[in-house]
Amino acid sequence: MKTKIFLAFSLFMLVTLVFGQDGVYMEHKNKVSGITGMPDNDTISKSWFTDNKMRVENDEQTIIFRLDKKKVWILMSANKKYMEMSLEQMEQMAKMGAAMGQKEEDLDFKFKKTGAKKKIKNWDCYEVTTKSPMMTQKIWLTEDLPFDKNDFYKLFKNMPQFKKHAESFFNSKEIKGFPVFDETEMDKMGMKIKSIRELITIRKEKMSAGLFELPKDYEKMEQPMNQMQR
């Protein structure tokens, strides 16, 4: 009997280590244009989210957020190197990048329904817009998915570059459902930058614990914030 209990416990621990936590997996198609000196950039991004871990990757880099460790790892696949930052440092860099030429109140987004509706994939969608002195955004949302703005906020509230937007999104009375397509136009440093993001798939699944660990063959490199401080 003790042997059976031990084997059952060992199997449970093995499954827990291999499959990790319940989470949400998403894929997006992204397009960015208008950056001076650079061609249009088309990418597919993949994201894995749990309550305290996140992994976002594309062909060029992977970012792992370890909220349980208060760390962020940025992995460059081309040279197998990575940078490590604290969440606080990541937030400082996000604020520096977002706030160039903007006031704090400009980052408090107000969303408004336009009345426009259309089908995206098999989802019935409606449009909302938001505008600031430097940015205009159109978002299409659907209530056909088993996800809503509460899930959006839960997923993105801990990502520094999305935090303010996620808070405004969550608090808006105009918002119901989950965003599946957004188009953003920014006027930044004399450039008219346009980005489009389209949801390809979203589902709940078990997350492998290894997704959120550093690869053993990657070499650590110094991150820019430390260089700037020197």
Secondary structure as UniProt FT lines:
FT   HELIX           2..19
FT   STRAND          22..33
FT   TURN            36..37
FT   STRAND          41..49
FT   STRAND          53..57
FT   STRAND          61..66
FT   TURN            67..70
FT   STRAND          71..76
FT   TURN            77..80
FT   STRAND          81..86
FT   HELIX           87..98
FT   TURN            100..101
FT   HELIX           104..107
FT   STRAND          112..120
FT   TURN            121..122
FT   STRAND          123..131
FT   STRAND          135..142
FT   HELIX           149..156
FT   TURN            157..158
FT   TURN            160..162
FT   HELIX           163..171
FT   TURN            173..174
FT   STRAND          178..188
FT   TURN            189..190
FT   STRAND          191..206
FT   HELIX           209..212
FT   TURN            216..217
FT   STRAND          219..220
FT   HELIX           224..229
//
